[in-house]
Amino acid sequence: MNTNNKTGTRPESAAADDVDLPQSSEEMYEALRKSEERYRELVEHANSIILRWDRNGVITFFNEFAQRFFGYSEEEIIGRHVVGTIVPENESTGRDLRPLMDHICNNPDEHRYNINENITKGGDRVWVAWTNKLLTNDNDEPIGVLSIGSDITKQRLLEEELRQAQKMQAIGELAGGIAHDFNNMVHGIAGFAEVIHQTSFDAKISEYANQILNTAHHAAELTDQLLTFARKGSYQINECNTHDIVRDVCAMLKRTIDRRIEIRQDLRANSPHIKGDSALLKSALLNLGINAKDAMLSGGELVFTTSDMTVENPLSISDFQLEPGQYLRINVSDTGTGMAEEIRQRIFEPFFTTKASGRGAGLGLAAVYGTIHLHKGAIRCHSELGEGTCFDLFLPIITDKVDRKSTEKPVPCGKPIHIMLVDDEAIVRNYSKTLFEMHDHKVTTFASAPEAIGYYTRNFAAVDLVLLDMIMPDMDGQQLFAELKQINPTIKAILSTGYSVESKVQELLADGILDCIKKPFTYEQLEQRIALLFSDDQKSPELVSNEQSL
């Protein structure tokens, strides 16, 4: 640059060394046009949703990505309001979006970043994260909003699935705790009803006691459903033929539901054998069938289909995780009324029901959910209003044979024994002592682990059987059994529990506990367990000497 040029004008010799500047209005116009083209090309081909809308909410610009994403052409969308096109009036959560859009138009600085549900031309609901910037004219007066959006639908669904899984886990823990306490109360009610039934010589009183027993057993079935949902129920693992289970379920449904509903089976699976509890699986499929029936009040079609499925990589389905391997898929589909999305998201929650009062406790699908978890499988539901409902159940195919337990009933124990019972519930202790002593057994009861340990230390040689509660405040059944086993390594003990935590039970059996019995149990059920443990051919010399000393 020539520093002697006092006028500050650019010398000709220096012009070639710098960027050319337009020298005429045509050149300035051309430069501006090229700049706008570059800007438009950048905006149009950006991999983001970019739109402008005025202060009334009317769309004035919609880039190509936005057109592809929402399904509107530029001619279809320009000049239309955001609400009713790309923004639904109400989110699926129920939130009214029109006031939000109005507030963004008038106060964009307060909504520099927001997330809301949007809707495509085809009606698909999507979630978009938006950044908003105020647009002004030359006088700095607001004229509209520039919004740039990113599709976060998948992320939102994953977050929702995580929240749902956490909620279901919390509800499951609550359900398990309630069921445990409830089972203890039912155990006492049933126990004293059994005492009344066995001691009364009045036919009417015996009949009333039977009614109480039956009601208590129904209450126990209700808690079984809760425990199945909470994945804390007891279950028997055996080899199951799911095709036999489906045939039995279809036969039962055909006899009981509306004849206008056609029930079909399509059993295609080559490997229908799984490890599982056939009673729980049958109950799960019955629950699905009954729910389908309630959705087809004017008749329809209910189809049970089985097929083989291979999972090659770990697969997540909601909060279920399927490991690689061979699976059986059971599909239960109906042509009923279907469900709205907000209903479908809650169907596995216990006590949630859309049925009229008195027609359902809301535990059927919760129990199905728990059953599938117990069997290390997965379940998913697809449903749309007017399109019917479809459930897919995935269960791991059996890989080895399971020994079947003998179903022969043992002969009741012929001689009285000394039972030490430890349970923190007074009604369980009182009922057990009353009923067992009616059958000539000697029963010593304790409400706490320290008391039981002290007594057993002094008298273990005279105790034939220890009956332990699983859940106690100071020390649980597993810990107490370990303490008692240190005192007497040949201890004979049975675990009694309001619910069965399968992993705990297996640990206890491995540690040496002899059996597990689930509350509420009857005297006959306990007597059968005692008979197995104390039959003549199983008695040890130590046990014989104990009996002789009583």
Secondary structure in CASP SS format (residue, H / E / C, confidence):
PFRMAT SS
TARGET T0000
AUTHOR 0000-0000-0000
METHOD secondary structure of the structure
MODEL  1
M C 1.00
N C 1.00
T C 1.00
N C 1.00
N C 1.00
K C 1.00
T C 1.00
G C 1.00
T C 1.00
R C 1.00
P C 1.00
E H 1.00
S H 1.00
A H 1.00
A H 1.00
A C 1.00
D C 1.00
D C 1.00
V C 1.00
D C 1.00
L C 1.00
P C 1.00
Q C 1.00
S C 1.00
S H 1.00
E H 1.00
E H 1.00
M H 1.00
Y H 1.00
E H 1.00
A H 1.00
L H 1.00
R H 1.00
K H 1.00
S H 1.00
E H 1.00
E H 1.00
R H 1.00
Y H 1.00
R H 1.00
E H 1.00
L H 1.00
V H 1.00
E H 1.00
H C 1.00
A C 1.00
N C 1.00
S C 1.00
I E 1.00
I E 1.00
L E 1.00
R E 1.00
W E 1.00
D E 1.00
R C 1.00
N C 1.00
G C 1.00
V E 1.00
I E 1.00
T E 1.00
F E 1.00
F E 1.00
N C 1.00
E H 1.00
F H 1.00
A H 1.00
Q H 1.00
R H 1.00
F H 1.00
F H 1.00
G C 1.00
Y C 1.00
S C 1.00
E H 1.00
E H 1.00
E H 1.00
I H 1.00
I C 1.00
G C 1.00
R C 1.00
H E 1.00
V C 1.00
V E 1.00
G C 1.00
T C 1.00
I C 1.00
V E 1.00
P C 1.00
E C 1.00
N E 1.00
E C 1.00
S C 1.00
T C 1.00
G C 1.00
R C 1.00
D E 1.00
L C 1.00
R H 1.00
P H 1.00
L H 1.00
M H 1.00
D H 1.00
H H 1.00
I H 1.00
C H 1.00
N H 1.00
N C 1.00
P H 1.00
D H 1.00
E H 1.00
H H 1.00
R C 1.00
Y E 1.00
N E 1.00
I E 1.00
N E 1.00
E E 1.00
N E 1.00
I E 1.00
T C 1.00
K C 1.00
G C 1.00
G C 1.00
D C 1.00
R E 1.00
V E 1.00
W E 1.00
V E 1.00
A E 1.00
W E 1.00
T E 1.00
N E 1.00
K E 1.00
L E 1.00
L E 1.00
T E 1.00
N C 1.00
D C 1.00
N C 1.00
D C 1.00
E C 1.00
P E 1.00
I E 1.00
G E 1.00
V E 1.00
L E 1.00
S E 1.00
I E 1.00
G E 1.00
S E 1.00
D E 1.00
I C 1.00
T H 1.00
K H 1.00
Q H 1.00
R H 1.00
L H 1.00
L H 1.00
E H 1.00
E H 1.00
E H 1.00
L H 1.00
R H 1.00
Q H 1.00
A H 1.00
Q H 1.00
K H 1.00
M H 1.00
Q H 1.00
A H 1.00
I H 1.00
G H 1.00
E H 1.00
L H 1.00
A H 1.00
G H 1.00
G H 1.00
I H 1.00
A H 1.00
H H 1.00
D H 1.00
F H 1.00
N H 1.00
N H 1.00
M H 1.00
V H 1.00
H H 1.00
G H 1.00
I H 1.00
A H 1.00
G H 1.00
F H 1.00
A H 1.00
E H 1.00
V H 1.00
I H 1.00
H H 1.00
Q H 1.00
T H 1.00
S C 1.00
F C 1.00
D C 1.00
A H 1.00
K H 1.00
I H 1.00
S H 1.00
E H 1.00
Y H 1.00
A H 1.00
N H 1.00
Q H 1.00
I H 1.00
L H 1.00
N H 1.00
T H 1.00
A H 1.00
H H 1.00
H H 1.00
A H 1.00
A H 1.00
E H 1.00
L H 1.00
T H 1.00
D H 1.00
Q H 1.00
L H 1.00
L H 1.00
T H 1.00
F H 1.00
A C 1.00
R C 1.00
K C 1.00
G C 1.00
S C 1.00
Y C 1.00
Q C 1.00
I C 1.00
N E 1.00
E E 1.00
C E 1.00
N E 1.00
T H 1.00
H H 1.00
D H 1.00
I H 1.00
V H 1.00
R H 1.00
D H 1.00
V H 1.00
C H 1.00
A H 1.00
M H 1.00
L H 1.00
K H 1.00
R H 1.00
T H 1.00
I C 1.00
D C 1.00
R C 1.00
R C 1.00
I E 1.00
E E 1.00
I E 1.00
R E 1.00
Q E 1.00
D E 1.00
L E 1.00
R C 1.00
A C 1.00
N C 1.00
S C 1.00
P C 1.00
H E 1.00
I E 1.00
K E 1.00
G E 1.00
D C 1.00
S H 1.00
A H 1.00
L H 1.00
L H 1.00
K H 1.00
S H 1.00
A H 1.00
L H 1.00
L H 1.00
N H 1.00
L H 1.00
G H 1.00
I H 1.00
N H 1.00
A H 1.00
K H 1.00
D H 1.00
A C 1.00
M C 1.00
L C 1.00
S C 1.00
G C 1.00
G E 1.00
E E 1.00
L E 1.00
V E 1.00
F E 1.00
T E 1.00
T E 1.00
S E 1.00
D E 1.00
M E 1.00
T E 1.00
V E 1.00
E C 1.00
N C 1.00
P C 1.00
L E 1.00
S E 1.00
I E 1.00
S C 1.00
D C 1.00
F E 1.00
Q E 1.00
L E 1.00
E C 1.00
P C 1.00
G E 1.00
Q E 1.00
Y E 1.00
L E 1.00
R E 1.00
I E 1.00
N E 1.00
V E 1.00
S E 1.00
D E 1.00
T C 1.00
G C 1.00
T C 1.00
G C 1.00
M C 1.00
A C 1.00
E H 1.00
E H 1.00
I H 1.00
R H 1.00
Q C 1.00
R C 1.00
I C 1.00
F C 1.00
E C 1.00
P C 1.00
F C 1.00
F C 1.00
T C 1.00
T C 1.00
K C 1.00
A C 1.00
S C 1.00
G C 1.00
R C 1.00
G C 1.00
A C 1.00
G C 1.00
L C 1.00
G H 1.00
L H 1.00
A H 1.00
A H 1.00
V H 1.00
Y H 1.00
G H 1.00
T H 1.00
I H 1.00
H H 1.00
L H 1.00
H C 1.00
K C 1.00
G C 1.00
A E 1.00
I E 1.00
R E 1.00
C E 1.00
H E 1.00
S E 1.00
E E 1.00
L C 1.00
G C 1.00
E C 1.00
G E 1.00
T E 1.00
C E 1.00
F E 1.00
D E 1.00
L E 1.00
F E 1.00
L E 1.00
P E 1.00
I E 1.00
I C 1.00
T C 1.00
D C 1.00
K C 1.00
V C 1.00
D C 1.00
R C 1.00
K C 1.00
S C 1.00
T C 1.00
E C 1.00
K C 1.00
P C 1.00
V C 1.00
P C 1.00
C C 1.00
G C 1.00
K C 1.00
P C 1.00
I C 1.00
H E 1.00
I E 1.00
M E 1.00
L E 1.00
V E 1.00
D C 1.00
D C 1.00
E C 1.00
A H 1.00
I H 1.00
V H 1.00
R H 1.00
N H 1.00
Y H 1.00
S H 1.00
K H 1.00
T H 1.00
L H 1.00
F H 1.00
E H 1.00
M H 1.00
H C 1.00
D C 1.00
H C 1.00
K E 1.00
V E 1.00
T E 1.00
T E 1.00
F E 1.00
A C 1.00
S C 1.00
A H 1.00
P H 1.00
E H 1.00
A H 1.00
I H 1.00
G H 1.00
Y H 1.00
Y H 1.00
T H 1.00
R H 1.00
N H 1.00
F H 1.00
A H 1.00
A H 1.00
V C 1.00
D C 1.00
L E 1.00
V E 1.00
L E 1.00
L E 1.00
D E 1.00
M C 1.00
I C 1.00
M C 1.00
P C 1.00
D C 1.00
M C 1.00
D C 1.00
G H 1.00
Q H 1.00
Q H 1.00
L H 1.00
F H 1.00
A H 1.00
E H 1.00
L H 1.00
K H 1.00
Q H 1.00
I H 1.00
N C 1.00
P C 1.00
T C 1.00
I C 1.00
K C 1.00
A E 1.00
I E 1.00
L E 1.00
S E 1.00
T E 1.00
G C 1.00
Y C 1.00
S C 1.00
V C 1.00
E H 1.00
S H 1.00
K H 1.00
V H 1.00
Q H 1.00
E H 1.00
L H 1.00
L H 1.00
A H 1.00
D H 1.00
G C 1.00
I C 1.00
L C 1.00
D E 1.00
C E 1.00
I E 1.00
K E 1.00
K C 1.00
P C 1.00
F C 1.00
T C 1.00
Y H 1.00
E H 1.00
Q H 1.00
L H 1.00
E H 1.00
Q H 1.00
R H 1.00
I H 1.00
A H 1.00
L H 1.00
L H 1.00
F H 1.00
S C 1.00
D H 1.00
D H 1.00
Q H 1.00
K C 1.00
S C 1.00
P H 1.00
E H 1.00
L H 1.00
V H 1.00
S H 1.00
N H 1.00
E H 1.00
Q H 1.00
S H 1.00
L C 1.00
END
